[in-house]
Amino acid sequence: MSETLVSRRIPFPVRGYFWDYAKYFAPLIAGSRRNILVGMAFLICSTIFLVKASVILGQICADLGSRGTVAEHFYIMMISFVALETGSVLAQYCGRTLLATGTNNILLRLRGSLFEKINKLPMSYFDAQPLGRIITRLTSDVDGVEGFFGGGLARIATACVQIILVLVGIIAIAPKFGSVVALAAAPALCFSWFMRKPLTYWLAENKARNAHVNSKLAEFIQALPVLRVLGLEQWSGDEFNRDAKHHLASSIKVLSWNSFIRPVTVFLSTLPTLVSVLWGGYLLLKGQAELASLVAVIRLTERFSNPVRVVTQEIQVIQDATASAVRVGEMLGESDERVTSTAGSHTGVVIGEIRFEQVALSYRTGHAVLRYLDLMIPAGQKLGIVGQTGAGKSSLLNLIPSLYVPSAGRILVDSVDVRNWKLESLRGQIGYLAQEPFLFKGTMAANILGVRDQNKTHIRQDFLKKIERLGLQHVLSRFSEGLNFVVNEAGGNLSSGEKQMVAFLRLLHEDRPILLMDEATSCLDRAWESAIQDAILALMEERKRTCVIIAHRLETLKSCDRIIRIHDGRVVADGQPMQILGLVT
């Protein structure tokens, strides 16, 4: 059973766990630092205006109870009170606007950084992570961070500034009386602080279960044809419902904790107002407090209750954002493809010589795929690879463009270790054709010539001349509009064989010195496969190219210069096609 199906039963997250990943967010925040700081300054000014307005309101009430009130002085205080209240609203508007602008820019950079990170992560990361979990990182978890930065931060910052300055103002106005009122605020603040732990735990658990549900959903959608053919709709529905109910249980836990925390905190936040009215009224009757101070303190305690409620209401947003930020931070903290100091230092034109020296590869501990393999492929040679399923053929091919890093040994291209090649330079000179090619939604020209070159007339003409010279013009004639034929998402309106032919045309257009083909003709009939073989031979006659082909069909490999047989991660046979093909038949 997957670990995500069972509650992890881990202790509550320790304090400061988020800060382990804060360094990955620091560069994103740096660009909005000015907006955030100025915005916070406006919020502080707004609260200072509020405190001063409360003091003036107390003086106004005191003057109204005094017989010797001077009219001019009274109207000045009224105008000052209105001006300060208006200034507080305007300052709060400016502060929250600046914070919202800065935080939304942070989100924009976050999304860009995550997409950039995907392009830098090693293939081993995607092998170990389910697709649904990766999608959850890029959608649900980013939305969780967005909920905080997009509006929650401004509300929380405003509330925290008000709470601190209001309490300071209460004590400053009436030190003894204000201290008692401020002390009455402690239960609400302490309760909110201690209740964060269980809520954080269940939010993290809810995120993990949500990721598992998304992963299961993606898996079942991809396997939908198989599920229907085998009649497994009921089984898949039961499996999905079981995981969805497991997710529901954690969601109910989150709601239950919130349903308990919010009303209790709202009640506790009213204690300062209750204390100020009762205790302040008692002191006023005994002549130990002034009316102006009492009114100002009561007014400020009213301003204290609302921000505490805001913090309570936003506590789920805070914890959700924290849990999401940790998960996003984990992804941003993953090691990139290249971590060595010498990586990316070599560039140049590839000739095509490939050499494996004592290369070993393991996808997981204790399971070796390649076992200290030695292999030399001269430049310009057409090499075929045969072997049983799981022998290590595709793994060998994937090591050449450095999609994976060997556990031991090294791979050299033109006598240079692939780890010292600049990835863009090396991969830009390797043509790769997989068994299941991927086509993008768009025109045939965009898929073959590239988005940037699809509308360039001279590039189109050169390509059409090339495929005509190689005898492949009949491939495009299958499509009514030729290069303008529109391909659906993932090539949904093409057969598997047609997708392989289109991918091969893309390989021809790229015209690279090293060609890697992994069961690239498995879905083609003999006529089309023969046409591809002829085109490859013609290309190799035009100029020196190294071609490495994996195939199970022996007909595909008869035109190779040399064939190797791999078994259990080792080369067990190496020789001429007829010699090796005779061994495997």
N, C-alpha and C positions, 0 to 999 in steps of 0.2 A: 504494500500500500504506500502511495506517495506520502512523503513527509508533510505535504501541505494539506492532506486529508485529515490529519490528526492535529489537534491543538498542541502547539509546541511545548506548552507547560514550562515556559521559561520564566524566570523571575521578572518582576517589573524592571523596565529599562533603567539603567543607572543614570544618575545625573551627569550631564555633559556628553552623552552618547552622540548627540547631534554634532557637537563641536569636532568630533573626529573627521567629519566630512565638510565642515564649514570652509576649509581652505579651497574647496572646489567651487564654492559660490562667491568667494571674495573677488575674483576678477570680473564676475558678472555684475556685482554691486558697484564696483569702482566707477563705472561709467555713469552711474546715477547718483553718485555721492553728493554732488552739489545740490541737486533737487531735494534729496532726502534731508540734508542738513538744514537747508533754508526752510523747507517745509516744517521740520521740527521746531525751528526758531519761531515761525509764525504761530504754531500751536502753543508754545510756551507763552508768547505774547498774548494770545487769546485768553489763556487761563489767568494770567496776571491782570488783564483788563477785567475779567470776571470777579476776581477776588476784590479788586479795588471798587468795582461797582457794588459789591455786597456791603463793603464798609460804608460807602456813601448812602446806600439804602438804609442802613442802620441809623446813620446820622439824620436822614430825612424823617424817619419814624420818631426819633428822639425829639427833633425840632417840632414836629406836629404836636407832640404832647407838651411842649413848652409854651407858656403864654407870651414869652418875649421873643418870638420868632421874627426875624427881619425878612421881609418879603423878597428883597433883592437877593439876599444870600440863599433863600430857599429855592428860588428859580434857577440860580446858578448851579446848585447841587442837583436839581432835577435834570437840567441840560447835561451836566457832567455824567449823571447816571445813564441817561439815554445814549450819550455819545460812547461811553465805555461799553455798554451792552452791544451797540451797533458795531463798534470796533472789534469786539470779541467775535461776533458772528463773521465779519469780513475776514479777520485774521484766520479764523478756523477754516473758512472757505478756501482762502489762498493756500494755507498749509496742507489741507487735504488734497487740493488739486495738484500741488507740486509733488506730494507723496505718491498720488495715483499715477502721475506722469512718469515719475522715476521708477516706480515699481513695475509698471507695464512695460517699460523699456527693458527692465531686468528679465521679465518673462520672455520677451522677444529674443534676447541674447541667450536665455536658457534653452529655448527650443532649437535655436541655431547651433548651440554647443552640443546638444544631444545628437542632432543629426550628423554633425561633423564627427562626433565620437563614434557613431556607428561605422563610418567609413574608415576609422582607424583601428577598430577592435579586430583582434585576430579571429580567424575562422573557428578556432577551437572554442571561443566564447559562444558562438552561435550553435555549435554542436552540443554544448552543455546546457544551454538555456532554451526552454520551450518558446515557440513563437508567441504564444499568448502572453507569456510573462514579459517579453520584450515590448510587445504592443502596450501592455499595461503601464510599463515604465514611461512610455512616450505619450500616453494619453491620460489615463486615470491619475497617475502619480503627478504628472505635470499639472493637471487640473487641480489637484489638491494643493500644490504650491501656489497655483494661480489664485485659488480662493483666498489664500492668505495675503499674497502680495497685491492682488487686484483690488482689494477693498478692505480686507480685514486688518492689514497693517496700519492703514490710516485711522480706522476706528479704534484699534487697540492703542496706538500711539497717543491719540487724542485722549482716550480714557485714562491711560497711565499718567500722562502729564497732569491731567485734571486731578486725579486722586492724590498725587504727591503734593502739588501746589495748594490744593484745597486744604489738606491736613496741615501743611505748614502755615497757611493763612489763618486757620482756626486757632492754632496755638499762638500765633503772633498777635491776633486781636485780643484774645483773653487767655493768657498763659495757663492759669490754674483750671478755670472752667473748660478751656479748649483742650487741655491735656486729657481730661476725663472723657470728653467727646471723641477725641482722636483714639483713645484707648478702646472705645466702644466699636471702632472700625476694625480692630484686630481680628475678631472671630470670622468676619466675612473674608478677609484677606488670607488668613491661615487656612480656612476651609477650602478655598479655591486652590491654594498651593498644594495641600496634601492630596486633594482629590484628582490631581493631574496624573498620578501614577497608574491607577487602574484604568483610567480612560485612555492613556497612552498605550497601555498593553493591549486593550481590546481593539483599538484603532489599528495598531500594527498587525494584530491577528486578522482583523477584517480585511486589511489590504492584502495579506498573504493569501487568504482564501479567495478573494476577488480575482487575484492573478491566476490562481489555479482554475477557477471557473472559466476565465477568458482563454486559458491555455487549452482546456478541454473542448471549449466551443470551437476554437480554431482547428483543433485536431479533427473533430467530427465533420466540420464543413469541408475540409480538404478530403476526407475519406467518404464523402456522401455517396458517390457512385458505388463504392464497394459495399457500404452499409445497405444500400437498397438492393443490390444484386444478391447479397447473402441473407436478406430479410432480417437485418439486425436493427431496424428502426426502434422496436420496443426496447431492446437491450440498451441502445445508445441513449434513448430517452430516460430509462431508469438510472443509468450511470450519471447523466447530466443532472437529473433531479436530485440524486443523492448529494452530489457536490454543491448544488444550489441550496439545498436545505442546510448543509453544513455552513455555507456562507451566511444564510439567513440567521442561523443561531448566533453568530458573532455580531451581525447587524442589530439584532434584538438586544444583545448585551450592551452595545454602544448606546442605543436609545434608552435602555433602562438606566444606565449610569447618568445620562444626561437628564432624564426625567427626575432623578433624585437630586442631582447637583444643582440644577438651575433654580427650582423653587426654594431650596434651603438657602442658597446664596442670596436670592432676592430678599428673603426674610431677614437674614443677618445684615444685609446692607441697609436696612431701615433702622437698625439699632442706634446709629449716631443721631439720626433725626429725633427718635423717641427720647433718647437721653438728653439731647439739647433742649427739647421742649419741657420735659418734666423737671430735670435738674436745674435748667436755666430759669424756669418759672419759679421754682422754689427759692433760688438765690435772689431773684428779682424781688419777690415778696418780702424777703428778709433784708433787703437793701444791700446785699453783697454783690450785686451785678447791675450793670447799666443796661438800659433798654437798647441803646445803639449797638452795644456789643452782642446782646442776645439776638437781636434781629439779624445782624450780620452773620453770626454763627449758624442760626437756623437756615438762613438763605444758603450758606455754603454747604451745610450738611445735605440739603436737597440736591445740590450739584454733585455731592459725593455719591449719592445712591445711584444715580443714572449711569455714571461710568463704570461702577462696580457691576451693574446689570449687564452693561455692554461686554465687559471682560468675561462675565459668566456665559453670556450668549455666544461669545466668540471662542470660548475655551475649546469647543470641538473643532473649530476651524484651525486654532493654533496647534492642537495635538495632531489633527489630520495632516496639516501642512508639515509638521515636524516628522511624522512617520513617512510622508511622501518624500520630503527632502532627504531623509536618510537613504531611502531606496534609490532616489535619483543620484544622490552623492555616491552611492556604491557603484553605480554604472559609470559615472564620470571618473571615478577613481580606479577603474579597471586599467590594466597595463595595455598600452598600444601594441601594434604589431611589432614595431622595432623599439627595443629598449637598450641596445648596446650603443656605446659611445661612438663607434666607428660607422654605424649604420648610415646609409645614404651618402657616403662620401664618393662613390664611384659612378661615373656616367660615361657613355660612349656608345659607338655603333656595335651592335652584337653581330658576331660572325656566325656563331651557332654551335660551338663545341661545348658539350655538357659532360661533366664528370662527377660521379658519386664516389666518395671515399669513406669507406667504413660507416655508412649511414644507417642509423637506427632511428625508429620512430615508434612512439607509444601514445595512443590517444588517452589512455588511462593507465594507472599504475598496475603493473603485473600483466599487461596485455600488449605484447610487442607486435607491431604490424610489419615493420621492416627490421631485419636482424643483420646489422653490420654488412650492408650491401655495397659491393664495388661494381661500378659500371662505367664504361667509357663510350660516349656517342660522338663520333667525329662530326665536324661541321659538314652539312650537306647530305648527311645520311638519312635514309628513310628506314626507321626502326619500328618493328612490330613487337607488341608485348602480348603474350598469352598466359593463361593460368586460370586456376579455379577461382570461383567466387570467394572473396575474402583473402586472396593470396597476397594482396598489397599493390595491385596494379595501379589503381586510381590514386592511392597514397603516394606512390612514386611520382606520378604525373603532377600532383598538387605541390610537391616540394620544389619543382623547377621554378615556378613563378613566386616562390616563397609564401604560398598561402598557409603553410604550416612550417614550424621550426623543428628541425630534427632533434631527437633526444641526444644523439651522439653523431660524430663525423661531420662532414661538410659536403655541400654541393657547389661545384664551380661552373660558371658560365664564362667561357673564354678565359679560363685560368683565374678568375676572380670569384671569391666566395660570394654567394648570393646575398649573404647578410651584409656585405660591404657595398652592394649595388644600391643606388638610389631606386626605391621601389617604382616610382613613376617612370624612370628611364628603362628599367628592366622589363616591367610589365607592358610598357608601351611598345615593346619589340617582340612580344610573345602573343601569338594568336591561339585562343583556347576555344575548343568546341566540345561542349558537354553532351551527354546522352539526352538530357532533357533541357534544351535551350529555352531561354526566357525571352519573350518578345514583349515590347512595350505597346501600349495603346497609342495608335497613330498610323501614319501612312507607311507603306512598304519602304518608301525612300528614307523616312526617318529611322526605321529599324535597320536598314542596310548601310546607308550613307552617313547616318548620324543627324541629329537635330540641327546642328549648325550648317551642314553641307547639303541638306536635302533639297534646297531650292536653287543651288548653284548649277547653272546650265552646263558649264564645262566639266564639272565633276560627274554629273549625270551622264554626259556623252562619253566620257572616258570609261566609266563603269560599264555602260552598254556595249562599248567596243570590246572591253576585256572579256565579258561573259560570252560574247559572240565568237571571239577568237578561241575561247576554251570550249566552245560547243555547248554552252549552258543557257542559251537564249530562250529555249523552250520552257525553262522553269518559270520565267516571268510571264510567258504567254498563257500559263494556266490561270492567271488572274486577269479579269476583264479590263481593269484600269492600269495594269502594269505597276510601275513605281508609285502610282497614286492610289492604289488599292488600300483601303483602310483596314488595319488589323485591330481586332478587339483586344481587350485587356488580357494579358498572358497568352495571346494568340488563340483565343477561344473559338474563333471562326475558321481555324486551320486544323488540318489533321496533324498527327505526330510526325509523319513523314514530311509534310509540307513545312512544318516548323524547322525540322532539321535542314531542309534544303535552303530555307531563308537564312538560317544561321550560317550555313556554309557560304552563301553569297556574301554575307557580312564579313566572313573571314577572308574571302578573296579581295574585297575592297580594302580591308586593313593592310594587306600585303606586307606581312611581317616575316622576319628571317627565321623564327622558330614557330612551328605549328604543332599544337598538342590536340589530339583528338581522342576522346574517351567514349567509346561505343557510339560515335557520332553518326553512324549510318545504320543503326540497329533497326530503325523503323522504315527503311527504304527497300524497295524491291530491287531486283538484280540490275535492271536497266538503269535506274537512277544511281545506284551504288557504283556501277561501272563508269557512268558519266563523271562522278566525283573522282574516282581513281584516275581517270584520264586527265582531268583538270589538275590534280595534284602533280602528276608526272610532268605535265606541260609547264606548270609553275616552277618545278625544280630544275627543269631544263633551261628556263629563262635565266635564272641566277641561283646561286647556292642557297639552299634552305635546309634546315634540319626539321625533319618531320617524325613525330613519335605518335604511334597509333595503337590504341587498345581495342581489341575486337575479339568476340567469341566466334564469329563466322570466319572460317579459314579462308574463304574466297577473298575476303577483304585484305588479307595479308600477303597474298601471293606476289604482289608487285613490290614488296619491301626488299631492301638491300640485305636486311639482316633481321632475325627474329630471336627474341629471348623468351624463355619460359620461367615464370616466377612461381615458387611454391613455398608456403610458410615464411614469406618475407625474404627469401633468398633467390638468387639466380641459379637455377639448376641445369639450364641448358642454354647454349648460345651458339648460333650458327646460321647457315644458309636456310632460306625459306623451306625448300623441299626436305631438307634434313630434319628441321625442327617440326614441321607440319606432319612429317611421317611419324614422329615420336608421339604426337598428341592425338592422332587419329586412332 
